[in-house]
Amino acid sequence: MSFKRLWTIFKTRNYEFFRDRAAFGWNFLFPFLIVAGFGIIFGGKTYTEYKVGLFPQEQVAITAENSNIPEGLRKIRFLKFIGYATLAEGLEKLKHHEIDFLLKVGDSPYEYYVSEASPKGYVLEHIFKASLIPPDIEIKAEKKKIQGSAIRYIDWLFPGILAMNMMFSALWGVGYVVVRYRKNGVLKRLKVTPLTAFEYLTAQALSRIFLLMFTLVIVWIGCDLIFSFTVLGSYLDLFLIFFLGSLSLTALGLVLASRGTSEEFTTGILNFISWPMMFLSGVWFSLEGAPPWLNGVARIFPLTHLLNAARKIMHDGATLLDVLNAARKIMHDGATLLDVSLEIVILSLMTLAFLTIGAVMFSWNK
Protein backbone atom coordinates (compact mmCIF):
# COMPACT_ATOMS: atom_id res chain seq x y z
CA MET A 1 0.00 0.00 0.00
CA SER A 2 1.31 3.43 -0.97
CA PHE A 3 0.19 6.37 1.16
CA LYS A 4 1.42 8.73 -1.56
CA ARG A 5 -1.01 7.27 -4.12
CA LEU A 6 -3.80 7.20 -1.54
CA TRP A 7 -3.14 10.85 -0.65
CA THR A 8 -3.18 11.83 -4.33
CA ILE A 9 -6.62 10.29 -4.91
CA PHE A 10 -7.86 11.79 -1.63
CA LYS A 11 -6.82 15.30 -2.66
CA THR A 12 -8.12 14.86 -6.19
CA ARG A 13 -11.59 13.88 -4.99
CA ASN A 14 -11.70 16.81 -2.56
CA TYR A 15 -10.64 19.26 -5.27
CA GLU A 16 -13.38 17.91 -7.51
CA PHE A 17 -15.99 18.46 -4.81
CA PHE A 18 -14.88 21.94 -3.74
CA ARG A 19 -14.62 23.14 -7.35
CA ASP A 20 -18.19 22.04 -8.07
CA ARG A 21 -19.77 25.14 -6.57
CA ALA A 22 -23.34 23.93 -7.01
CA ALA A 23 -22.77 20.65 -5.14
CA PHE A 24 -20.58 22.34 -2.54
CA GLY A 25 -23.14 25.05 -1.79
CA TRP A 26 -26.12 22.70 -1.77
CA ASN A 27 -24.55 20.47 0.88
CA PHE A 28 -24.61 23.43 3.25
CA LEU A 29 -27.80 25.11 2.08
CA PHE A 30 -30.11 22.07 1.98
CA PRO A 31 -30.05 21.10 5.70
CA PHE A 32 -30.12 24.74 6.78
CA LEU A 33 -33.23 25.43 4.68
CA ILE A 34 -35.03 22.44 6.19
CA VAL A 35 -34.21 23.48 9.76
CA ALA A 36 -35.13 27.10 9.07
CA GLY A 37 -38.37 26.06 7.37
CA PHE A 38 -39.53 23.99 10.32
CA GLY A 39 -38.43 26.70 12.71
CA ILE A 40 -40.43 29.39 10.88
CA ILE A 41 -43.52 27.39 9.97
CA PHE A 42 -44.00 25.49 13.22
CA GLY A 43 -42.17 27.72 15.63
CA GLY A 44 -39.69 24.92 16.22
CA LYS A 45 -42.09 22.98 18.44
CA THR A 46 -44.74 20.93 16.73
CA TYR A 47 -45.48 18.00 14.49
CA THR A 48 -48.60 16.36 13.17
CA GLU A 49 -49.54 13.24 15.15
CA TYR A 50 -51.85 12.81 18.18
CA LYS A 51 -50.53 10.05 20.44
CA VAL A 52 -51.88 9.45 23.95
CA GLY A 53 -49.80 7.38 26.36
CA LEU A 54 -51.54 5.37 29.08
CA PHE A 55 -49.99 3.92 32.24
CA PRO A 56 -49.90 1.49 33.94
CA GLN A 57 -50.68 -0.51 30.82
CA GLU A 58 -48.70 -3.56 29.70
CA GLN A 59 -49.80 -3.48 26.07
CA VAL A 60 -47.63 -1.61 23.57
CA ALA A 61 -50.63 -0.35 21.61
CA ILE A 62 -54.29 -0.46 22.64
CA THR A 63 -57.62 0.43 21.09
CA ALA A 64 -60.17 3.02 22.11
CA GLU A 65 -62.48 0.23 23.25
CA ASN A 66 -60.20 -0.55 26.16
CA SER A 67 -62.20 -0.14 29.37
CA ASN A 68 -59.42 1.75 31.19
CA ILE A 69 -59.72 4.76 28.89
CA PRO A 70 -62.17 7.46 30.05
CA GLU A 71 -65.46 7.01 28.25
CA GLY A 72 -65.54 10.56 26.92
CA LEU A 73 -62.05 10.23 25.47
CA ARG A 74 -62.93 6.97 23.72
CA LYS A 75 -65.37 8.82 21.49
CA ILE A 76 -62.75 11.23 20.14
CA ARG A 77 -61.55 10.33 16.65
CA PHE A 78 -57.97 10.48 15.34
CA LEU A 79 -56.34 9.59 18.67
CA LYS A 80 -53.83 6.77 18.99
CA PHE A 81 -53.46 5.15 22.42
CA ILE A 82 -50.17 3.56 23.49
CA GLY A 83 -49.69 1.67 26.75
CA TYR A 84 -46.68 1.88 29.08
CA ALA A 85 -45.93 -0.24 32.12
CA THR A 86 -44.51 2.58 34.26
CA LEU A 87 -44.76 6.32 34.69
CA ALA A 88 -41.02 6.77 34.08
CA GLU A 89 -41.26 5.08 30.67
CA GLY A 90 -44.19 7.24 29.65
CA LEU A 91 -42.55 10.46 30.84
CA GLU A 92 -39.42 9.75 28.83
CA LYS A 93 -41.51 9.33 25.68
CA LEU A 94 -43.44 12.52 26.49
CA LYS A 95 -40.29 14.60 27.00
CA HIS A 96 -38.89 13.40 23.68
CA HIS A 97 -42.08 14.23 21.72
CA GLU A 98 -42.73 10.58 20.92
CA ILE A 99 -46.18 10.97 22.49
CA ASP A 100 -48.22 14.15 23.04
CA PHE A 101 -50.16 13.39 26.22
CA LEU A 102 -49.70 10.97 29.15
CA LEU A 103 -52.62 9.74 31.25
CA LYS A 104 -52.80 7.51 34.31
CA VAL A 105 -55.75 5.18 33.82
CA GLY A 106 -57.78 3.72 36.65
CA ASP A 107 -59.96 5.23 39.33
CA SER A 108 -60.94 8.90 39.41
CA PRO A 109 -59.38 11.42 39.83
CA TYR A 110 -57.26 10.92 36.73
CA GLU A 111 -53.67 12.10 36.64
CA TYR A 112 -52.23 13.43 33.41
CA TYR A 113 -48.97 14.91 32.13
CA VAL A 114 -48.43 17.27 29.22
CA SER A 115 -45.37 19.08 27.89
CA GLU A 116 -45.65 22.86 27.92
CA ALA A 117 -43.49 22.93 24.78
CA SER A 118 -45.97 20.85 22.76
CA PRO A 119 -48.91 22.63 21.04
CA LYS A 120 -50.40 19.20 20.31
CA GLY A 121 -50.28 18.45 24.01
CA TYR A 122 -52.05 21.72 24.74
CA VAL A 123 -54.87 20.77 22.38
CA LEU A 124 -55.14 17.25 23.82
CA GLU A 125 -55.29 18.65 27.36
CA HIS A 126 -58.37 20.70 26.48
CA ILE A 127 -59.93 17.78 24.62
CA PHE A 128 -59.36 15.58 27.66
CA LYS A 129 -60.89 18.13 30.04
CA ALA A 130 -63.90 18.54 27.77
CA SER A 131 -64.41 14.77 27.66
CA LEU A 132 -64.77 14.69 31.48
CA ILE A 133 -67.84 16.91 31.66
CA PRO A 134 -70.97 14.74 31.30
CA PRO A 135 -74.22 16.47 32.30
CA ASP A 136 -74.96 14.39 35.41
CA ILE A 137 -71.60 13.10 36.67
CA GLU A 138 -68.62 15.02 37.99
CA ILE A 139 -65.26 13.47 37.16
CA LYS A 140 -62.07 15.06 38.42
CA ALA A 141 -58.64 15.18 36.86
CA GLU A 142 -55.37 16.46 38.27
CA LYS A 143 -52.52 17.83 36.18
CA LYS A 144 -49.07 16.69 37.32
CA LYS A 145 -45.87 18.65 36.80
CA ILE A 146 -43.14 17.15 34.60
CA GLN A 147 -39.74 17.11 36.27
CA GLY A 148 -37.01 18.69 34.18
CA SER A 149 -37.21 20.82 31.06
CA ALA A 150 -39.10 19.71 27.98
CA ILE A 151 -37.32 19.22 24.68
CA ARG A 152 -38.35 21.44 21.77
CA TYR A 153 -39.36 19.64 18.61
CA ILE A 154 -36.65 21.49 16.69
CA ASP A 155 -34.07 20.02 19.10
CA TRP A 156 -35.47 16.54 18.45
CA LEU A 157 -35.59 17.10 14.68
CA PHE A 158 -32.16 18.66 14.16
CA PRO A 159 -30.01 15.48 14.53
CA GLY A 160 -32.31 13.76 12.03
CA ILE A 161 -31.81 16.48 9.43
CA LEU A 162 -28.04 16.34 9.84
CA ALA A 163 -28.03 12.54 9.58
CA MET A 164 -30.31 12.63 6.53
CA ASN A 165 -27.99 15.08 4.79
CA MET A 166 -25.05 12.80 5.61
CA MET A 167 -26.92 9.81 4.22
CA PHE A 168 -27.67 11.44 0.85
CA SER A 169 -24.16 12.88 0.59
CA ALA A 170 -22.51 9.54 1.42
CA LEU A 171 -24.64 7.38 -0.88
CA TRP A 172 -24.64 9.75 -3.85
CA GLY A 173 -21.17 11.17 -3.32
CA VAL A 174 -19.58 7.71 -3.29
CA GLY A 175 -21.98 5.25 -4.90
CA TYR A 176 -23.15 7.39 -7.79
CA VAL A 177 -19.77 9.04 -8.48
CA VAL A 178 -17.81 5.78 -8.65
CA VAL A 179 -20.42 4.26 -10.98
CA ARG A 180 -20.10 7.32 -13.21
CA TYR A 181 -16.32 6.91 -13.24
CA ARG A 182 -16.69 3.26 -14.20
CA LYS A 183 -19.13 4.07 -17.02
CA ASN A 184 -16.91 6.85 -18.38
CA GLY A 185 -13.83 4.62 -18.36
CA VAL A 186 -11.98 6.55 -15.63
CA LEU A 187 -11.62 3.45 -13.45
CA LYS A 188 -10.35 1.43 -16.41
CA ARG A 189 -7.56 3.96 -16.93
CA LEU A 190 -6.72 3.98 -13.21
CA LYS A 191 -6.43 0.20 -13.30
CA VAL A 192 -3.26 0.36 -15.43
CA THR A 193 -1.58 2.59 -12.82
CA PRO A 194 0.12 1.27 -9.67
CA LEU A 195 -3.00 2.31 -7.72
CA THR A 196 -4.67 -0.67 -6.00
CA ALA A 197 -8.40 -1.14 -5.45
CA PHE A 198 -7.89 -0.92 -1.68
CA GLU A 199 -6.04 2.40 -1.99
CA TYR A 200 -8.65 3.82 -4.33
CA LEU A 201 -11.62 2.79 -2.15
CA THR A 202 -9.88 3.98 1.02
CA ALA A 203 -9.16 7.37 -0.52
CA GLN A 204 -12.75 7.71 -1.73
CA ALA A 205 -14.10 6.80 1.72
CA LEU A 206 -11.72 9.12 3.60
CA SER A 207 -12.49 11.99 1.27
CA ARG A 208 -16.22 11.60 1.71
CA ILE A 209 -15.96 11.24 5.51
CA PHE A 210 -13.83 14.38 5.67
CA LEU A 211 -16.40 16.31 3.63
CA LEU A 212 -19.30 14.95 5.68
CA MET A 213 -17.76 15.98 9.00
CA PHE A 214 -16.66 19.35 7.63
CA THR A 215 -20.22 20.02 6.46
CA LEU A 216 -21.65 18.77 9.76
CA VAL A 217 -19.59 21.20 11.83
CA ILE A 218 -20.35 24.22 9.64
CA VAL A 219 -24.10 23.50 9.48
CA TRP A 220 -24.29 22.82 13.22
CA ILE A 221 -22.55 26.08 14.13
CA GLY A 222 -24.68 28.10 11.70
CA CYS A 223 -28.00 26.63 12.87
CA ASP A 224 -27.03 26.79 16.55
CA LEU A 225 -26.40 30.52 16.29
CA ILE A 226 -30.03 30.94 15.24
CA PHE A 227 -31.91 28.27 17.23
CA SER A 228 -29.64 27.73 20.28
CA PHE A 229 -29.94 23.94 20.53
CA THR A 230 -29.84 22.24 23.91
CA VAL A 231 -27.13 19.60 24.26
CA LEU A 232 -26.99 17.77 27.61
CA GLY A 233 -24.16 15.45 26.61
CA SER A 234 -20.66 16.03 25.29
CA TYR A 235 -20.04 17.64 21.91
CA LEU A 236 -17.05 15.35 21.51
CA ASP A 237 -19.28 12.30 22.02
CA LEU A 238 -21.73 13.66 19.46
CA PHE A 239 -18.91 14.25 16.98
CA LEU A 240 -17.62 10.68 17.47
CA ILE A 241 -21.10 9.21 16.95
CA PHE A 242 -21.63 11.19 13.75
CA PHE A 243 -18.15 10.20 12.60
CA LEU A 244 -18.95 6.52 13.09
CA GLY A 245 -22.30 7.03 11.35
CA SER A 246 -20.61 8.74 8.39
CA LEU A 247 -18.17 5.84 8.18
CA SER A 248 -21.02 3.32 8.09
CA LEU A 249 -23.01 5.26 5.48
CA THR A 250 -19.94 5.78 3.31
CA ALA A 251 -19.17 2.05 3.50
CA LEU A 252 -22.74 1.36 2.34
CA GLY A 253 -22.10 3.72 -0.58
CA LEU A 254 -19.01 1.69 -1.49
CA VAL A 255 -21.15 -1.46 -1.68
CA LEU A 256 -23.43 0.25 -4.19
CA ALA A 257 -20.39 1.50 -6.12
CA SER A 258 -18.62 -1.86 -6.29
CA ARG A 259 -20.37 -3.24 -9.38
CA GLY A 260 -22.76 -0.68 -10.80
CA THR A 261 -22.36 0.27 -14.47
CA SER A 262 -25.57 2.17 -15.25
CA GLU A 263 -26.18 5.62 -13.77
CA GLU A 264 -29.93 5.24 -14.26
CA PHE A 265 -30.04 1.87 -12.49
CA THR A 266 -27.80 3.16 -9.70
CA THR A 267 -30.11 6.14 -9.22
CA GLY A 268 -33.04 3.76 -8.77
CA ILE A 269 -31.14 1.62 -6.27
CA LEU A 270 -30.05 4.69 -4.31
CA ASN A 271 -33.63 5.95 -4.11
CA PHE A 272 -34.85 2.47 -3.17
CA ILE A 273 -32.46 2.45 -0.18
CA SER A 274 -32.36 6.10 0.88
CA TRP A 275 -36.06 6.97 0.97
CA PRO A 276 -37.22 4.05 3.16
CA MET A 277 -34.19 4.69 5.38
CA MET A 278 -35.17 8.34 5.73
CA PHE A 279 -38.80 7.64 6.65
CA LEU A 280 -38.28 4.59 8.88
CA SER A 281 -35.17 5.72 10.80
CA GLY A 282 -36.94 8.44 12.78
CA VAL A 283 -35.72 11.49 10.88
CA TRP A 284 -39.11 13.22 10.73
CA PHE A 285 -41.29 11.34 13.20
CA SER A 286 -41.09 8.66 15.86
CA LEU A 287 -42.18 5.08 15.15
CA GLU A 288 -43.56 4.82 18.68
CA GLY A 289 -46.68 2.66 18.59
CA ALA A 290 -45.89 1.28 15.11
CA PRO A 291 -46.21 -2.50 14.47
CA PRO A 292 -43.27 -4.51 15.86
CA TRP A 293 -42.32 -5.77 12.39
CA LEU A 294 -41.94 -2.18 11.15
CA ASN A 295 -39.63 -1.34 14.05
CA GLY A 296 -37.67 -4.47 13.17
CA VAL A 297 -37.26 -3.30 9.57
CA ALA A 298 -36.06 0.13 10.80
CA ARG A 299 -33.25 -1.51 12.80
CA ILE A 300 -31.54 -2.84 9.68
CA PHE A 301 -30.66 0.73 8.65
CA PRO A 302 -27.46 2.36 9.99
CA LEU A 303 -29.28 5.71 10.08
CA THR A 304 -31.62 4.37 12.80
CA HIS A 305 -28.75 3.53 15.15
CA LEU A 306 -26.93 6.78 14.38
CA LEU A 307 -29.99 8.82 15.37
CA ASN A 308 -30.74 6.75 18.47
CA ALA A 309 -27.23 7.27 19.80
CA ALA A 310 -27.05 10.98 18.83
CA ARG A 311 -30.38 11.79 20.50
CA LYS A 312 -29.46 9.91 23.68
CA ILE A 313 -26.31 12.00 23.97
CA MET A 314 -27.94 15.27 22.98
CA HIS A 315 -31.18 14.95 24.97
CA ASP A 316 -30.44 12.51 27.81
CA GLY A 317 -26.82 13.39 28.51
CA ALA A 318 -25.61 9.84 27.81
CA THR A 319 -21.86 9.50 27.36
CA LEU A 320 -19.45 7.20 25.58
CA LEU A 321 -16.53 7.14 28.00
CA ASP A 322 -17.57 8.28 31.48
CA VAL A 323 -18.21 4.93 33.14
CA LEU A 324 -18.33 6.46 36.63
CA ASN A 325 -21.49 8.39 35.74
CA ALA A 326 -23.44 5.33 34.58
CA ALA A 327 -25.28 4.84 37.88
CA ARG A 328 -26.25 8.52 38.08
CA LYS A 329 -27.62 8.49 34.55
CA ILE A 330 -29.67 5.39 35.21
CA MET A 331 -31.25 7.03 38.28
CA HIS A 332 -31.82 10.54 36.96
CA ASP A 333 -31.81 10.53 33.17
CA GLY A 334 -32.97 7.03 32.33
CA ALA A 335 -30.04 6.74 29.90
CA THR A 336 -27.30 4.15 30.23
CA LEU A 337 -23.93 3.67 28.67
CA LEU A 338 -25.18 0.31 27.46
CA ASP A 339 -27.78 2.08 25.33
CA VAL A 340 -25.16 4.05 23.44
CA SER A 341 -22.64 1.19 23.44
CA LEU A 342 -25.17 -1.06 21.71
CA GLU A 343 -25.62 1.47 18.93
CA ILE A 344 -21.84 1.80 18.58
CA VAL A 345 -21.38 -1.95 18.30
CA ILE A 346 -24.12 -2.25 15.67
CA LEU A 347 -22.75 0.66 13.61
CA SER A 348 -19.24 -0.80 13.82
CA LEU A 349 -20.40 -4.25 12.68
CA MET A 350 -22.39 -2.72 9.82
CA THR A 351 -19.37 -0.70 8.73
CA LEU A 352 -17.12 -3.75 8.78
CA ALA A 353 -19.67 -5.80 6.81
CA PHE A 354 -20.20 -3.07 4.18
CA LEU A 355 -16.46 -2.53 3.72
CA THR A 356 -15.82 -6.25 3.33
CA ILE A 357 -18.61 -6.70 0.78
CA GLY A 358 -17.56 -3.61 -1.17
CA ALA A 359 -13.90 -4.66 -1.30
CA VAL A 360 -14.70 -8.22 -2.40
CA MET A 361 -17.17 -7.17 -5.10
CA PHE A 362 -15.29 -4.15 -6.46
CA SER A 363 -14.43 -4.16 -10.16
CA TRP A 364 -12.52 -1.61 -12.25
CA ASN A 365 -14.27 -2.58 -15.46
CA LYS A 366 -17.83 -2.31 -16.72
N, C-alpha and C positions, 0 to 999 in steps of 0.2 A: 504494500500500500504506500502510495506517495502522497504526503500531505501537501506538496507543492501543486500537484494536479488537482487534488481536492479543493484547495484554496482558490485555484484559478476558476473552477466551475462555480464555486460558491460566490465569488465576486462577480462573475459574469451574469449569473442569475439575478443578483441584487441590482446590478446596473440596469438590466433589462426591465426590472420592475419599477425602479425609481425614475427611469426615463419615460415610462409610459404614464404620462401625467393624468390621463383619464382614470386608469386603474388605481394609481397611487392616491389620487384625491378621493375616489369613491370609497376606498377602504376606510377612510376617516369620516367621510361625510355621511355614509349610509347609517351606521349605528347611532351617530349623533342625531340625525333627523328622526329616527324612530323614538329615541328617548325624549327628545324635545316635543315630538308630536303627542306622545302619551302625557307628558307633563302639562302641556297646554290644554289639550282636549279634556282630560280627566282630572286635572289638578294634581296629578301624581298619586292618586289614592284609590281609584276604583277599577273594578272590572265587572263582567256581565253575568255572573252566575249567582243563584240564590241557593246556598247550602246551609242546612240547619243541623248542627250536631246535637246529639242526645246522649246523656250519661245518667246513671250507669246503664249501659246497654251493650251486651256482648256482640251483637251482630254488627258486621261491617256496614251494611246498608239495609235499611228497613223501609217499609211502605207506609203510606199515610193511614192505612187501616190498622196499624199497630195500636193496641188499646192504651199504651202508655202515653201517647201523644194527646195533648189537650184537644177536646172535641172540636172547639172552634178553629183550631189551627189545621185540623185534618181537612177541613173544607176549602182551604186556600189552595188554589192551583199554582203550578210552576215552582213548587218547593221540593227540594230533594233532602231527605232525612238520612243522616249517617250516624250510626251508633258507636260509642266509645265506652270502654270498660271503666275508665277512671276520669276524674276531673282534670288531672294533670295532662293526660293525653289530649283531651279536648281543648284545653287552654293553649297548648302548644300549637295545635292546628289553627286556632282562632287568631293567635298572635301573628302567624305567618300567612294569613289571608287564604288559607286552604279551606276554611269554612267562614260563613258570615255571621253566624249566631249560634250560641251554645246554651242549651236548656237542660236543667235537671228534671227528669221525669219522675213521677211518683205522686205522692200526696201533696195537696195544697197546703201552704203557699208554694208556688213554683219559684225556683231560683234560676236566673238567667244571666248570661255574660255577653257583652257586646263591645267591640273595639270602637273607641271614639274616632279612630282614623278611617273607619270604613263607612262610606255613605250607604252601602248595601245593608250593613248592620243597623244603621239608623232607621232605614225603611222597615226592616224586619222587626225591629223593636216596637214600632208603632202598629204594625200588623198584628204582632203577638198581643199587645195590650188590647187592641180592638177585638180580638177573638175571645177575650176573657170577660166580655160584658154581655151575658145573656140577660133577658128582661127580668127574670125571677130568681136568679141565683148570683150570689156575689163570690167571685173567685179572686184570690189575692196572688200577687206575684211580687217578688223582691229582686231588685237589680243588685248584683254583686260587683265589686270593683276588681278589675284585673290588675294583678301585681306586675310592676314593670311597665316599660313604655311599649306602645304598639309600633309595629313596623309599617311604614308607608308602603303602598303598593309599588311605587316607583323604586323603592329600595329592593323589593322582592323581584321586580322585573329586570332591573339593570344587569345582574349577572347573566341572565338568560339572553339578553340582547348581545352582550359581549361574546358569549359562547357561540351564539348563532352566527355572528360575523366571523368568528374564528373557523367555524365549521365550513361555511361557504368558501372562505379564502383558502383553507387547507385543501379541500376536495377539488376545487376548480383550479387553484394555483399550482397544484402538483399533478393531479390526475389528468385534467384536461390539457395542460401545457405539454406534458410528456407525450401524450397521445398525438398532439399536433406536431411535435418534433419528429415522432416516429413516422407519421404520414408524409411529412415534408422531406424526409430523408436525412434530417440532421443527425439522428441517432446512428444511422448507417455510416455516416462519415466519421462520427466519433469512435465507432467501433474499430477503425483501422489505426487509431492512435493508441498510445500506451495506457490510456484511461481504462480502468476496469469498471465493471457494472457496479461493484460495491462502492467505489469511490464516487461514481456519478450519482447513485441513489443517495448516498450519505450527504453529498454536497447539496443536492436538491432539497433534502429534508431539513438540513441545518439552515439553509437559506430561508425556507418557508417559515421555520420556527422563529428565526430571528425577526422576520418581518411581522409575524403574528404578535410576538411579544412587544415589539416596538409600537405597533398600532394600538395594542391593548393599553399600554402606559399612557400614550398621548390622548386616546379617547377617554380613559378614566379621569385623567387630570382635568381635561376640558369640561366633561360633564359634571364632575364633582364641584367645580368652581360655580356652577349654576345651581345644582340641586342639593349640594351638601349631603352626600350619602352617609348613612350611619354604618360604621364597621366596628363590631365588638371584638373581633379577633385581630390577628396580626396581618399586616399588609404583606409581610414576607411569606407567611403561610399561604395567603391568597395567590401571590405571584407564583409560588411553587406548584400549587394546584393547577393554575391555568397553564403553566409551563408543561406539566405532565399531560394535561388535556390536549394541548396543541401538538405534543409529540404523538399522542394516540391518533388524533384526527389526521395528522400528516401521514402517519404510517398507513392509515386506511386509504388515503389518497394514492399512496404508492402501490397498493394492491390494485386499485382501479387502473393505474398507469402501466402496470406490468405487461399487459398483453393487448390493450386496446389499439385498434388501427383506424377506426372510423370516428370522426369528431361528432357526427350526428348520433351514432349509437352510444358513444361515451356520454354525451349530453343527456340522453334518456336515462342511462344508468345512474348518473349523478343526481338527477331529479328524483328518480325512484328511491334513492337512499336518503337524500338530504331532506326532502319534504316530510316524510313520515318521522324522521329523526327530530325535526324541528317541532312538530305538533305533539309527539308522544313523549318527549324528553322533559317537558315542563317549562319550556321557554315562555309561553304566553299564559298558560293556566295550569293549575294543579290537577292531577289525575285522581285526587282524593274521592273515594266513592265509586270509582270506575270498576268494571268487572276485573276479577283477579287475573284473567288471561291477558287482558290489555296491559296491566301493570307488568306482567311477565314479559310481554313483547318489548315494552319500553326499556327493560333492564339489559337488553342485548346491545343497546346503543351506547357508545362511549360518552356521548353528550349528556345522557341521563346521570351518569356517575360524576361527571365533571360538575354539573350544576348542584347535585346533592351535596358534594363536598364543599363547594364554594359558598353555598348558602348557609351551611352549618358554621363555617368559619365567620362569615360576614354577619350573620344574624344571631347565632347562639354563642359566639365566642369560643368555639371549639378550636383546638390547636393541633399541630402535627408533632411537636417535639416536647412540650412541657408535661412530662408524665406526672410530676408532683401535683399538678392541678386537676388531675382526672377526677378525684373524689369530690372536689368542690364543684366541678361542672356537672357531675351526676346529680348532686343535691340541689343546686340552684338553677342551672340552665337546662337540665335535661339532655345535655349533649355529652357524648363520651368520645374519648380518643379512638375507641374501637369503631365508632361510626365512620370517622374520617379515614381511619386505617383501612377499613374494608373497601372504601371507594378507591383508595390509592392502590391496593393490591389488584383490584379488578382492572383499573386503568393500565397498570403495569403489565398485567397478563395479556390484555388486549393489544397493547403496543407491541409486545414481543411476538404475539401471534401474527399480527399484520405485517411486521417487518420480515418475519420468516417467510410468509406466503409470498410477499412481494419480491423478495430476493430470489426465491426458487423459481418463480414464474416469469421473471423479467426477461425480455427479449429485445435486442437491438433492432431487429428487422421487422418488417410488416408481417 
